[in-house]
Amino acid sequence: MNRLDLLDALLDAAKRAGADEADALMGSGTSLSVGRRLGKVEEIERAESDTVGLRVFVGSRSAIVSSGAIDPAGFSRLAEQAVAMARVVPEDRFSTIPDAPPPPDSAPLDMDDPAEPGVEALLARAAAAEEAALAVKGITNSEGAGASWSRSHIALATSRGFAGAYSRSSHGVSVSPIAGEGVGMQRDYEYSAAVHGADLADPAGLGRAAAERAVSRLDPRRPATTKLPVVYHPRVAGSLLGHFAGAINGAAIARGTSFLKDAMGQAIFAPGISIIDDPLRRRGLRSRSFDGEGQTVSRRALIEDGRLTTWLLDSRSAAQLGLATTGHAARGTSGPPSPAPSNLYMQPGALSPEALIADIGLGLYVIELIGMGVNGITGDYSRGAAGFMIRDGQLAEPVAEVTVAGNLREMFLHLTPANDLEFRRGTDAPTLRIEGMTMAGA
């Protein structure tokens, strides 16, 4: 039986067990990863997994069960367990299985690389990254390098007639060199992830970039506390979009636990700024042909010309707010759907990163963030940081053990993007400059 036939059999078992409605999600995957350090292979791991999750509704009560054994002989028992659980949990009038259109063809998204690299190919990628890093003057050690590949298959079926499936592949390579000696050591890292192996960044280039940055971070200082412009490197700038996405998550809006709960239609960012969520981007790391409820997905401007245009909604949060789902339901086999973005990014600005900092007399350039000091209710923001001082428009001495603080509402309004956007992480932003933040140091 293929995956959709298996799910159809599971839904039939749920109906026989007494479920009024049901949906079932199946995920299967294969992964291979390798790790090496200082020229020696430290890890080779291959894993295969199959899981299935069944959600049943008895009236307005629902329950979920999951299993790692996809065996039709056990479907009746699985369904009976789910129905028995559903009959004793509280009612939830907002949770339902929505109608869904037939799934579109996922082929245009090109999400599955047919090439499957072997152990030797992955070790070669890791070796190229680490050897390039170790060749940089000032590098004294390594935390290692790794490479990975995986392929997963997702299938969803509901008692309302939806049945869809797609596959996704993933390739990755990472490296983390160390510079200096003793208590003065500094580390840095680089990585690349792609749906197709051909789209990975050059491993040797990643190694050199990480090594040069590690060396440049030696002998960091801890500057005095002050207010100044803060510039975020692209690898940390995306975290600000993550905080924004959390603040417009429909579940948080419905609970009233977001600092943006009353901000629909308002200017959240400066004019000209747009933030896009695009689940249909070809070879996107988080592309998908339908969401976790089988709903149609589409490219959406969450922020358009600085203004907030929509929440991220699944069917439950949409029902709570009296709205329609936006096709942002995400789920695993053991939990219910919840809203989440896909390929999220901020559109680039007009200035180069160099031009963006050229007029800064004293500022901070952040390349690493530590901790999760963000209050989703108030928007208060405080995170540990490391990077470089900006003096007279140029990067200067390295700094560490500082904290950058502000309020996200104010930070968003005083944010300027550079023109160096690259799609590398699933949530992506160009270099970002934010005025008037507090840097807490010595």
C-alpha positions in Angstrom: 0.0 0.0 0.0 1.2 3.5 -0.7 1.2 6.2 1.9 -2.2 7.7 1.0 -3.8 4.2 0.9 -2.4 3.6 4.3 -3.9 6.8 5.6 -7.2 6.1 4.0 -7.3 2.7 5.9 -6.5 4.5 9.1 -9.3 7.0 8.6 -11.7 4.1 7.9 -10.6 2.5 11.2 -11.3 5.8 13.0 -14.8 6.0 11.6 -15.5 2.4 12.7 -14.2 3.2 16.2 -16.8 6.0 16.5 -15.0 9.1 15.3 -17.2 11.8 13.7 -14.2 13.2 11.8 -10.5 12.5 11.6 -7.3 13.4 9.9 -4.0 11.5 9.6 -0.5 12.5 8.9 2.4 10.3 7.9 6.0 11.2 7.9 8.9 9.0 6.8 12.5 9.9 6.3 16.1 8.8 5.8 19.1 10.8 6.9 22.9 10.5 6.8 25.4 12.7 8.7 29.1 12.7 9.2 31.5 14.6 11.5 35.2 15.0 11.5 37.6 16.9 13.6 41.3 17.7 13.0 41.4 15.3 10.1 39.8 12.3 11.9 36.3 10.9 11.3 34.4 11.2 14.6 30.8 10.3 13.5 28.9 8.5 10.8 25.2 8.2 11.4 22.4 6.9 9.3 18.8 6.9 10.5 15.4 5.9 9.1 12.1 6.7 10.6 8.4 6.2 10.0 5.7 7.8 12.1 1.9 8.3 11.8 -0.4 10.5 13.7 -4.2 10.2 13.9 -6.4 13.1 15.1 -10.1 12.2 15.8 -13.1 14.3 16.7 -16.1 13.1 18.7 -18.4 16.1 18.5 -16.3 19.1 19.5 -13.8 16.9 21.5 -10.6 15.7 19.9 -7.5 13.7 20.7 -4.3 12.7 18.9 -2.3 9.5 19.0 0.9 8.7 17.2 2.9 5.6 16.4 6.3 4.6 15.0 4.8 1.4 13.7 2.9 1.9 10.4 1.1 -1.5 10.4 -2.5 -1.7 9.1 -3.1 -4.6 11.5 -2.7 -2.1 14.4 -4.8 0.7 13.0 -8.1 -0.5 14.7 -6.4 -0.4 18.1 -4.8 3.0 17.4 -8.2 4.4 16.4 -9.9 3.0 19.4 -7.4 4.6 21.7 -7.8 8.0 20.1 -11.6 7.9 20.3 -11.5 6.8 23.9 -9.3 9.7 24.7 -11.4 12.2 22.8 -14.5 11.2 24.7 -13.0 12.4 28.0 -11.3 15.6 27.1 -12.9 19.1 27.3 -14.8 20.4 24.3 -13.1 22.9 22.0 -15.6 24.6 19.6 -12.8 26.3 17.6 -10.9 23.1 16.6 -12.2 21.4 13.5 -11.1 19.7 10.3 -11.6 22.2 7.5 -12.6 21.5 4.0 -9.6 21.7 1.6 -9.2 21.8 -2.1 -7.4 19.1 -4.1 -3.6 19.5 -3.5 -1.6 21.2 -6.3 1.3 19.6 -8.1 4.4 20.0 -6.0 6.8 19.4 -8.9 7.3 23.1 -9.8 8.7 23.7 -6.3 11.6 21.3 -7.1 11.9 20.2 -3.4 13.4 16.8 -3.9 17.0 16.4 -5.2 17.2 12.9 -6.7 21.0 12.7 -6.0 21.8 10.9 -2.7 25.4 11.5 -1.6 27.2 8.7 0.1 29.5 8.7 3.1 32.6 9.6 1.1 30.9 12.5 -0.6 29.8 14.0 2.7 33.2 13.4 4.3 34.7 15.3 1.4 32.5 18.3 2.0 33.3 18.3 5.7 37.0 17.9 5.0 37.1 20.7 2.5 35.5 23.0 5.0 37.7 22.1 8.0 41.0 22.0 6.0 40.4 25.4 4.6 39.7 26.8 8.1 42.8 25.2 9.5 44.9 26.7 6.8 44.1 30.2 7.9 46.9 31.8 10.0 45.9 32.2 13.6 43.6 29.1 13.7 44.9 26.8 16.5 42.1 24.2 16.9 38.7 23.1 15.6 35.4 22.1 17.0 35.0 20.1 13.9 33.1 20.1 10.6 30.1 18.1 9.5 28.0 17.4 6.5 24.5 15.9 6.2 21.8 14.8 3.8 18.2 13.8 4.3 15.0 13.0 2.5 11.5 13.1 4.0 8.1 12.2 2.7 4.9 13.8 4.0 1.4 12.6 3.4 -1.9 14.0 4.8 -5.4 12.8 4.5 -8.7 13.9 6.1 -12.2 12.5 6.4 -13.4 15.4 4.4 -11.7 14.1 1.3 -8.4 15.7 1.2 -5.4 13.6 0.3 -1.9 15.0 -0.6 1.7 14.1 -0.4 5.1 15.6 -1.2 8.8 14.8 -0.6 11.7 17.1 0.4 15.5 16.7 0.5 18.1 18.6 2.4 21.9 19.0 2.2 24.0 20.7 4.8 27.6 21.5 5.7 29.1 23.3 8.7 32.4 24.1 10.3 33.6 25.7 13.6 37.3 26.7 13.9 39.0 28.1 17.0 41.6 30.8 17.1 44.1 31.8 19.8 45.3 30.0 22.9 44.1 29.3 26.5 41.5 31.7 28.0 42.0 33.9 25.0 40.5 31.5 22.5 37.7 32.6 20.1 35.5 30.4 17.9 33.3 31.1 15.0 31.2 29.1 12.6 29.7 28.9 9.1 27.2 26.7 7.5 25.1 26.2 4.4 21.8 24.4 3.9 20.1 23.7 0.6 17.3 21.5 -0.8 19.6 20.5 -3.7 23.3 19.7 -3.2 24.2 21.8 -6.2 23.0 24.9 -4.3 25.3 24.4 -1.3 27.9 27.1 -0.7 31.5 26.1 -1.4 32.7 24.2 1.7 36.2 25.6 1.5 34.8 29.2 1.3 32.7 28.5 4.4 35.8 27.3 6.2 37.9 30.3 5.3 35.2 32.8 6.2 34.6 31.2 9.6 38.3 31.0 10.3 39.0 34.6 9.3 36.1 35.8 11.5 37.4 33.7 14.5 40.9 35.3 14.2 39.3 38.8 13.9 37.5 38.2 17.2 40.7 37.7 19.3 41.3 40.0 22.2 37.8 41.3 22.5 37.0 44.3 24.7 34.0 45.1 26.8 33.0 48.7 26.0 31.2 51.1 28.3 27.4 51.2 28.4 25.9 53.7 25.9 23.1 54.3 23.4 24.1 53.8 19.8 23.1 52.4 16.4 23.3 48.6 16.2 23.9 46.8 13.0 23.0 43.1 12.7 24.9 40.8 10.4 22.6 38.8 8.1 23.2 35.5 10.1 21.6 37.1 13.2 19.3 39.6 11.5 16.8 36.9 10.7 16.2 36.4 14.4 14.4 39.8 14.4 12.0 38.4 11.8 11.5 35.4 14.0 10.4 37.7 16.9 8.1 39.5 14.5 6.5 36.2 13.2 5.9 35.1 16.8 4.2 38.4 17.5 1.7 38.0 14.6 1.1 34.3 15.3 -2.7 33.8 15.4 -2.6 31.7 18.5 -0.8 34.6 20.4 -3.2 37.1 19.0 -6.3 35.1 20.0 -4.8 34.7 23.6 -4.0 38.5 23.7 -0.4 37.7 24.5 1.4 39.7 21.8 2.7 43.2 21.8 1.2 43.6 18.3 -2.3 42.3 19.2 -3.9 45.7 18.3 -1.6 46.6 15.4 -3.4 45.3 12.3 -3.2 47.9 9.6 -0.7 50.0 11.5 2.8 51.2 10.5 5.0 48.7 12.3 8.1 49.3 10.2 9.4 52.3 8.3 7.8 53.1 4.9 9.2 51.1 2.1 9.9 48.0 4.1 8.2 44.7 3.1 8.3 41.3 4.8 7.3 38.3 2.7 6.2 34.8 3.5 6.5 32.6 0.4 5.8 28.8 0.7 5.9 28.5 -3.1 9.5 29.5 -3.7 11.4 27.0 -5.9 13.9 25.0 -3.9 13.0 27.0 -0.7 14.1 25.4 2.5 10.5 25.6 3.9 8.5 25.4 0.7 5.4 23.3 0.7 2.5 22.7 -1.7 -0.2 22.7 1.0 -0.2 23.4 4.7 -0.7 21.1 7.7 -4.5 21.2 7.2 -4.4 20.7 3.5 -5.2 24.3 2.9 -4.0 26.3 -0.2 -0.8 28.2 0.4 0.3 31.4 -1.3 3.0 34.1 -1.2 1.9 36.9 1.2 3.3 40.3 2.1 3.0 40.3 5.9 4.4 43.8 6.0 3.7 46.0 3.0 5.2 49.5 2.8 5.8 49.3 6.6 2.2 48.3 7.5 1.0 45.0 9.0 -1.5 43.3 6.6 -2.3 39.9 8.2 -1.9 37.5 11.0 -0.4 34.0 10.6 -3.5 31.8 11.0 -4.5 28.1 11.0 -8.1 27.2 11.1 -8.4 27.2 14.9 -6.9 30.6 15.5 -8.8 31.9 12.5 -12.1 30.7 14.1 -11.2 32.3 17.4 -10.7 35.6 15.6 -13.6 35.4 13.3 -11.3 35.2 10.2 -10.3 32.7 7.5 -7.2 30.6 7.7 -4.1 32.0 5.9 -2.8 28.6 5.1 -0.1 28.7 7.8 -0.9 25.5 9.7 2.1 23.5 10.6 2.1 20.2 12.5 3.9 17.0 13.4 2.4 13.5 13.9 2.0 13.9 17.7 0.4 17.4 18.0 -2.3 19.5 16.6 -1.8 22.1 13.9 -0.5 25.6 14.9 0.4 28.7 12.9 4.0 29.0 11.6 5.7 30.9 8.7 7.4 29.2 5.7 10.1 30.9 3.7 10.1 34.2 5.6 12.3 37.1 4.5 12.6 40.9 4.5 13.0 42.5 1.1 16.4 44.2 0.7 17.0 48.0 0.8 18.9 50.2 -1.5 22.2 50.7 0.4 25.2 48.3 0.6 26.2 47.2 4.0 29.3 49.5 3.8 27.1 52.5 2.9 24.7 51.5 5.7 27.4 52.0 8.4 29.4 54.8 6.6 27.8 57.6 8.7 28.0 55.9 12.1 30.5 57.6 14.3 30.1 55.1 17.1 28.1 51.9 16.8 28.0 48.2 17.3 28.1 45.5 14.6 26.6 42.2 16.0 27.7 38.8 14.6 26.5 36.6 17.4 23.5 36.7 19.8 23.2 34.8 23.1 20.1 33.9 25.1 16.4 34.5 24.4 15.6 37.6 26.4 12.5 38.7 24.6 9.1 39.4 26.2 6.4 38.6 23.7 3.7 40.4 25.6 5.6 43.8 26.0 8.1 43.5 23.2 11.0 44.2 25.6 14.2 42.9 24.0 17.5 42.1 25.8 20.1 39.7 24.4 23.8 39.0 24.9 25.9 39.9 21.9 29.4 39.8 20.4 30.8 41.5 17.4 32.8 44.6 16.6 32.6 48.3 17.4 31.9 50.7 14.5 34.1 53.8 14.6 33.9 56.5 12.0 32.0 54.3 9.5 34.4 51.3 9.8 34.5 48.1 11.7 37.0 48.4 14.6 38.0 46.3 17.6 36.2 43.1 18.6 33.8 43.2 21.6 32.2 40.5 23.7 30.1 40.1 26.8 27.8 43.0 26.0 24.0 43.2 26.0 21.9 44.9 23.4 18.5 46.1 24.6 15.4 47.9 23.4 11.8 47.4 22.6 10.8 45.5 19.5 8.0 48.0 18.6 10.6 50.8 18.6 13.3 48.7 17.0 11.1 47.8 14.1 10.1 51.4 13.4 13.8 52.5 13.4 15.1 49.7 11.2 16.9 50.1 7.9 17.8 47.1 5.6 20.8 46.8 3.4 20.8 45.3 -0.1 22.6 42.0 0.7 19.7 39.6 1.1 20.6 35.9 0.5 18.2 33.0 0.9 20.2 30.7 3.2 18.3 29.9 6.4 14.6 29.7 5.8 14.1 33.0 7.7 16.3 35.5 6.0 17.1 39.2 6.3 19.8 41.4 4.9 22.2 43.4 7.1 19.9 45.5 9.4 20.7 48.8 11.1 18.6 49.9 14.1 18.9 53.3 15.7 18.9 54.2 19.4 19.5 50.8 21.1 21.2 50.4 24.4 24.5 48.6 24.6 25.2 47.5 28.2 28.9 46.7 28.8 31.4 47.6 31.4 
